[in-house]
Amino acid sequence: MRIRGLAMSGGREVAIAAVFTALLVVSILFLPSVLLTSGRLGPSSAKEWPFLAAAKDGGGYPVSFAYLISASTGDAERAARLLAALYHPANSYLLHLDREAPAEEHRRLAGLVSGQPVYGRVGNVWIVGKPNLVTYRGPTMLSTTLHAMAVLLRVGRRWDWFVNLSASDYPLVTQDDLMEAFSRLPRDLNFIQHTSHLGWKISAERSGRGR
């Protein structure tokens, strides 16, 4: 009887261990591939965090911003630091970690973001689940930016300006100060300059050859 009891006890332990192992594997496989927040604010959240109800969809603030934070291999901590420095409940944030970054770093970034309760309560922070392969100064940078803008337009939150940053950037002013400054500007104003005049490039190439 004693031997049988030990065998049954050992079987239960093996079964419990198998269940926990399965749950761990599922969480590791799917955590980087899902959006971390649901984008919904429940009644209990509004009571515990009263300022969040006013911040929902940018309400109660003069303007709001949509941020793309791009990161490459080794930038997980810096991307999370930049997000924390930029964070405001009225804004929207999308993080993109290059596809070439190791899986462990993708999980690390997901853990750093999901570890901040306020992000989940407001529902305005997302991580790109299927990241692109980005080549520095190549067309993939532009395609990643356009993809991010499309995602941010479809998440259902209002924003007035799109801001493209890398993990190595860091803000010099607070988001409240930035909102106050931009509240005086027309909403159709942008800060992208484009020209088809290539004279500056030709001159730079000629001066380089003359050296």
KAJOZI-V915492 format. One record per backbone hydrogen bond with DSSP energy under -0.5 kcal/mol. CO is the residue of the C=O (numbers start at 1). NH is the residue of the N-H. Records with the same first field share a line. If there is no record, write none. Layout:
BEGIN
CO = NH / NH
END
This chain:
BEGIN
1 = 5
2 = 6
3 = 7
4 = 8
5 = 9
6 = 10
7 = 11
8 = 12
9 = 13
10 = 14
11 = 15
12 = 16
13 = 17
14 = 18
15 = 19
16 = 20
17 = 21
18 = 22
19 = 23
20 = 24
21 = 25
22 = 26
23 = 27
24 = 28
25 = 29
26 = 30
27 = 31
28 = 32
30 = 33
31 = 34
40 = 42
42 = 46
43 = 47
44 = 48
45 = 49
49 = 52 / 53
50 = 53 / 54
51 = 55
52 = 56
55 = 58
56 = 59
58 = 61
64 = 160 / 161
65 = 67 / 92
66 = 163
67 = 69 / 94
68 = 70 / 165
69 = 96
70 = 167
71 = 98
72 = 75
75 = 79
76 = 80
77 = 81
78 = 82
79 = 83
80 = 84
81 = 85
82 = 86
83 = 87
88 = 91
92 = 67
93 = 126
94 = 69
95 = 128
96 = 71 / 98
98 = 101
102 = 105 / 106
103 = 107
104 = 108
105 = 109
106 = 110
107 = 111
108 = 112
109 = 113
110 = 114
111 = 115
113 = 116
115 = 117
116 = 119 / 120
117 = 121
118 = 122
119 = 123 / 124
124 = 93
126 = 95
132 = 99 / 134
134 = 136
135 = 138
138 = 141 / 142
139 = 143
140 = 144
141 = 145
142 = 146
143 = 147
144 = 148
145 = 149
146 = 150
147 = 151
148 = 152
149 = 153
150 = 154
151 = 154 / 155
161 = 66
163 = 68 / 165
165 = 70
166 = 169
174 = 178
175 = 179
176 = 180
177 = 181
178 = 182
179 = 183
181 = 184
182 = 185
186 = 189
191 = 193
196 = 198
198 = 202
199 = 203
200 = 204
201 = 205
202 = 206
203 = 207
204 = 208
205 = 209
206 = 210
207 = 211
208 = 211
END
